[in-house]
Amino acid sequence: MSRPSTAALIPAAGTGERLGMGPKAFVCLGQKTLLMHVVDAFDGLVDEIVVAVSPEMVNEASGRISNARMIVGGSSRQATVLNLLRATAAELVIVHDAARPFLEPAVIDRTLAATRRHGAVTAARPVVDSLIDTTSQMSVDREKLRAVQTPQGFRHELLLRAHLRAFEGGYSATDDAALVRRLGHEVALVEGSPMLMKVTTLQDLEMARALERSWCRADT
Ligand code: C5P
């Protein structure tokens, strides 16, 4: 039996307001933009790579990146992912934020393998800090909790159904796995990585630039 076709879907249409350096996906980290790091990580591991950027960035991004197809994103991350889902016919999709540039091949491999098995999967990490509920002032047991990251993998049909239900119902979530769980479908967890840090603030970018120097050495 042939393997189901795969696509990496990369939402990169954010404004990067908290970072304050223009569209975040196009901020440089070493020799490449955040977005190029992510596109290159998927190169050769999936059948196609589709990236969604803001309308102003489409021409520039298409000119600079040859190993992915560019489309226009939406006004929220969720709207952007829906556009991406409509732009591919792949049977399995892996959604990964452009804001998480350090994507190891092993993470992609285990996400793809688990998606083939379960149909819905997210990378997640144990929580290492102690936690407090600020309303009740009570400690929260961190053993049961996981921090959710991307990549997240799904059967295309399942994630599209979850997004259309959310669109019709007018509700939103900060990640795609949450929308799939709202359909009543279980989402399997695969081991994420501390390297999957999300670049949100200037401090994150400084940390990422320090990390990138050793990441490049490990790459060669
Ligand atoms: O803003 P935040 O870091 O949470 O965004 C996560 C990812 O979603 C980023 O890669 C960003 O470019 C993307 N995004 C998008 N379309 C939007 C808003 C965010 O593709 N309208």
Residues whose N, C-alpha, C, O or C-beta is under 5 A from the ligand:
A	BS01	C5P	P11 A12 A13 G14 A52 G73 G74 S75 S76 R77 T80 D97 A98 A99 V199
